[in-house]
Amino acid sequence: MDQKLRDIIEKLFRSKYEKLTDREKHVARHIAEKTHISRDVLQDYSEQLTAGERIADKVASFGGSWIFISIFFCAMVAWILLNSFILVKLRGSSDPYPYILLNLVLSMLAAIQAPVILMSQNRQSSKDRVRAEHDYEVNLKAELEIMELHEKIDALRDKQWRDLLSLQQEQMRLLSQLVENPNKSQHNAD
């Protein structure tokens, strides 16, 4: 990185380049190179998931949906109707009231589903952390770019004030000449 860019970065961060964190240096490089910093971090994160993690996310997503609740409710009602009315009349129920086999199936489902949902939630919090870190970088770059724009606007305004002042001084000089030599200026006008 050349010295001019290093000076700009140190001015923006108000710190020596060597004392910046890795994230700040990353942002500084993007500012110096005038490149975009934003990207789809969730896509990058999703590409790193293993097959098991993808399956766990899909199971957790389905397990927390209204479709799952509806299917599960219908299956429980069917189980109860089947074991309370239909099988009792045919040959005796395989799981009579209080539905111990149904309780066992529900317990096993909960025992399997709970850790899968926890794994998915852990990954979600990890995704949120990656997204927050990226948002920080984007916001930091935007803030520094805005500061740089303010400095450029201030410099432009200062230059305009200097130009205006020099024009006024020139006008005052010309007016002074007019006041000192009114006849001379009148002859020039004729």
Residue pairs with C-beta under 8 A, 6 or more apart in sequence:
1 9
1 17
1 29
1 32
5 32
6 17
8 31
8 32
8 148
9 17
9 20
9 28
9 31
9 32
10 16
10 17
12 28
12 31
12 144
12 147
12 148
13 20
13 24
13 28
13 144
17 25
17 28
20 28
23 133
23 136
23 137
23 140
24 140
26 37
26 137
27 37
27 137
27 140
27 141
27 144
30 36
30 37
30 141
31 141
31 144
31 145
31 148
37 137
37 138
37 141
38 134
38 138
39 134
41 130
41 131
41 134
42 127
42 130
42 131
45 126
45 127
45 130
49 57
49 123
53 119
53 123
56 116
56 119
56 120
56 123
57 120
57 123
59 113
59 116
59 117
59 120
60 116
60 117
60 119
60 120
60 121
61 120
62 68
63 113
63 116
63 117
64 117
76 102
79 95
79 99
79 102
80 99
80 102
83 93
83 94
83 95
83 96
83 97
83 99
83 102
84 93
84 96
84 97
87 93
87 94
88 96
94 101
95 101
95 102
177 185
178 185
